[in-house]
Amino acid sequence: MPELIQHKICQVQPINCEQEFKGISMSEHLDHGHTVAAWAAVIIVTLAFLVGTIGVVIAKPAIFWIGAALIPVGLITGKVLALAGLGAKQ
């Protein structure tokens, strides 16, 4: 199965593709979004969109703006957690 994935990717990006995949398992993507910082940001932003959508559906602008205000909160939370060492390792 990894060979099939490699083949498909090499069709899209053929330049040095064989060298890039040589000896690398597709499961070796460490911290590929599986961090506390990433999960916290995604959960907060998703809830923000949910709150904003509910505000639009029930025609309550205040609820919409609360949802809109939560989006930067989620992004800032993710960045702060990443800076605190809970993000992807470089």
Secondary structure, DSSP 4 states (H G I P E B T S, - for coil): -HHHHHHHHHHH--TTHHHHHTT--GGG-TTSS-SHHHHHHHHHHHHHHHHHHHHHHTT-HHHHHHHHHHHHHHHHHHHHHIIIIIS---
